[in-house]
Amino acid sequence: MGQVEQQREQLEDDRDQTLSKLAEHYLPDLSPESVQQTWVNVRPTIREILLRKENRVRELNEQLSDEDRIRRHLEDDLQRVNERLDEAETRQSDIAKQVEDYLAEQTEFVDLSNRAAEAEVALQRAESNLDEISQDAARKLPAYNECKLFSYLKDRNFGTSEYTHRGFTRRMDRMLAKYVGYNEAKRNFDYLTNTPAAMRTIIAEDRMALGTVVMKIQDSRDAAAKKFGLMDQVQTVESLAKEREAALASLDSAATDCESTMAELNELENPRCEYYREAINVFRKMLSDTHSSDLRHAARQTPEITDDQIVASLRGIESQLDRNDLTTSRHHDALRQAAEVHQAVGRLAQRFRASGYDRNRCQFSDALDIGSSLDRIRSVHDVDDLWRAIRRNQSWGPTTMDKISNVATHPMTQVMINAMAHAAGAAMSEHARRAGRRANRRNGW
């Protein structure tokens, strides 16, 4: 009985599968033509499913149209912000140049810049010497500490007022000290031990002195910046930069909405979409309630022999539908790949904007042909290759500030370093720059 029951369950499963395939034969797709030609007693229900699908497609198309309109509007907003930001940065560079020229003509600023440059030279020399002595000490001190005779005399404080031994011990220690050359070795040992710490103390004091000079330079810079309105312009640029970030975020969100809607539309274009599966389930249930003799009679009434084969032979219909499924799968794969490529190009545009490549200062090599590259795209991998090509061929055009110094990060720091370099003169210009950078690393702009 168990075996019979198992066979019965298998037969029922086979029958359900056959009925589903028979339903797919009578309803090959969810189109008005196919619905009109399907079985009359199931036609109203399937037509209702088709209407729901068409309504959903219409809703999604309207939604996509609205989202695309918002996206284009946000792109225009971003372009306008870019233009305002470029103008503001150009204005900032012009004012910064005025501040630099003004400071370079002030006697006190020139004197402070030269003092800072000279202090930087001294600091660099002292730091170099400290590094050399520290390496020398690290290399030589272990040998002194490993010499047992030297360590013996050193631990006894030989040669100092703390040495208290007398008589035979004192004579033997003197002979031992002469034998190992203790006095000279002790002088070298003390030099290697104490000099680095002493030099670090001196260097720290020199850095503090340089910091005091730089603070006066910063005060002069701040006064000049206020005189010419540089800080207000810097704040304007920073405000516009934040506005651009917000516009870019809104645009990215709108682009994501478009991609999501398009993905749902693409899914509905799939012949095996959820609405079609629902229709087939309805059809299969109706067929399962129909007697097998009625199914054979219905198959004989049709001019085709396919449905007769379905009813008569499960294997025949499975073979045919497998071939149909393979064809459908290929088309669906092509559609899915095209959708992935489309979305990848959309993300490419987002990355392009996020990197600031839509800015006026952004330049590209003539070797880059984006139009031809887009025409050759066939996969997401091709889009990634195009992005790498864009980055390889991209460069930034110099601003007025960049032409002078490209190391500082904040406009006020750039102004100070450039003005110090100009004021210090050709011979000490680079040292003055380094002094400004050193202060920037320690104290911020």
Residue pairs with C-beta under 8 A, 6 or more apart in sequence:
14 314
15 288
16 284
16 288
17 314
18 310
18 311
18 314
18 317
19 284
19 287
19 288
20 280
20 284
21 310
21 317
21 318
21 321
22 287
22 295
22 307
22 310
22 311
22 317
23 280
23 283
23 284
23 287
24 280
24 321
25 306
25 307
25 310
25 317
25 321
26 38
26 39
26 283
26 307
27 34
27 35
27 38
27 46
27 279
27 280
27 283
28 34
29 271
29 276
30 46
30 49
30 50
30 53
30 271
30 273
30 275
30 276
30 279
31 50
32 50
35 43
35 46
35 47
35 50
36 43
38 46
38 283
39 283
39 286
39 298
41 286
42 282
42 283
42 286
45 282
46 279
46 282
46 283
49 275
49 278
49 279
49 282
50 275
50 279
52 275
53 268
53 273
53 275
56 268
56 275
57 265
57 268
60 261
60 264
60 265
60 268
61 265
63 261
64 258
64 261
64 262
64 265
67 254
67 257
67 258
67 261
68 258
70 254
70 257
71 251
71 254
71 255
71 257
71 258
74 247
74 250
74 251
74 254
75 251
77 247
77 250
77 251
78 244
78 247
78 248
78 251
78 353
78 358
79 358
81 240
81 243
81 244
81 247
82 244
82 358
82 359
82 360
83 360
84 240
85 237
85 240
85 241
85 243
85 244
85 359
86 359
86 360
86 361
88 233
88 236
88 237
88 240
89 237
89 399
90 399
90 400
91 233
92 230
92 233
92 234
92 236
92 237
92 411
93 399
93 400
93 401
94 400
95 228
95 229
95 230
95 233
96 230
96 400
96 401
96 411
96 414
96 415
96 418
97 400
97 401
98 228
99 221
99 224
99 225
99 227
99 228
99 230
99 415
99 419
100 404
100 415
100 418
100 419
100 422
101 422
102 224
102 227
102 228
103 109
103 220
103 221
103 224
103 415
103 419
103 422
103 423
104 110
104 419
104 422
104 423
106 220
106 423
108 220
109 217
109 220
109 419
109 423
110 423
110 424
112 213
112 216
112 217
112 220
113 217
113 419
113 420
113 421
113 423
113 424
113 428
113 432
114 423
114 424
114 425
114 428
114 432
115 213
116 210
116 213
116 214
116 217
116 420
116 424
116 432
116 435
116 436
117 420
117 424
117 428
117 429
117 431
117 432
117 435
118 428
118 431
119 206
119 209
119 210
119 213
119 435
120 210
120 431
120 432
120 434
120 435
120 438
121 428
121 431
122 206
123 203
123 206
123 207
123 210
123 438
124 431
124 434
126 199
126 202
126 203
126 206
127 203
129 199
130 196
130 199
130 200
130 203
133 192
133 195
133 196
133 199
134 196
136 192
137 192
137 193
137 195
137 196
140 188
140 192
141 189
141 192
141 193
144 150
144 151
144 185
144 188
144 189
144 192
145 151
147 180
149 176
149 179
149 180
150 180
150 182
150 185
150 186
150 189
152 176
153 159
153 173
153 176
153 177
153 180
153 182
153 186
154 186
154 189
156 163
156 165
156 173
157 163
158 173
158 177
158 182
159 177
159 182
159 183
159 186
163 173
165 173
176 182
177 183
207 438
207 442
210 435
210 438
210 439
211 439
211 442
211 443
214 435
214 436
214 439
214 443
217 416
217 420
217 436
218 416
218 439
221 412
221 415
221 416
221 419
222 231
222 412
224 230
225 231
225 412
225 415
230 411
230 412
230 415
231 412
234 411
234 412
237 411
248 353
248 354
251 350
251 353
252 350
252 354
255 346
255 349
255 350
258 346
259 343
259 346
262 339
262 342
262 343
263 339
263 343
266 335
266 336
266 339
267 273
267 274
268 275
269 335
270 332
270 335
271 328
271 331
271 332
272 328
272 332
287 295
290 298
292 311
295 311
296 308
296 311
298 307
299 307
299 308
299 310
299 311
300 308
306 317
306 320
309 316
309 317
309 320
310 316
310 317
337 379
340 380
341 377
341 378
341 379
341 380
341 382
341 383
344 380
344 383
344 384
345 374
345 377
345 383
347 383
348 383
348 386
348 387
351 387
352 358
352 390
355 391
356 362
357 390
357 394
360 397
361 396
361 397
361 399
362 394
362 395
362 396
362 397
363 394
363 395
363 396
363 397
364 390
364 393
364 394
364 395
365 393
365 394
365 395
367 393
368 389
368 390
368 393
370 386
370 390
373 386
373 389
374 386
376 382
377 383
377 386
396 402
401 411
401 414
401 418
404 414
404 418
404 421
405 414
405 417
405 418
405 421
405 433
407 417
407 433
407 437
408 414
408 417
408 436
408 437
408 440
408 445
409 445
410 445
412 445
413 436
413 440
413 445
416 436
417 432
417 433
417 436
417 437
417 440
420 432
420 433
420 435
420 436
421 429
421 430
421 432
421 433
421 436
422 429
423 432
424 431
424 432
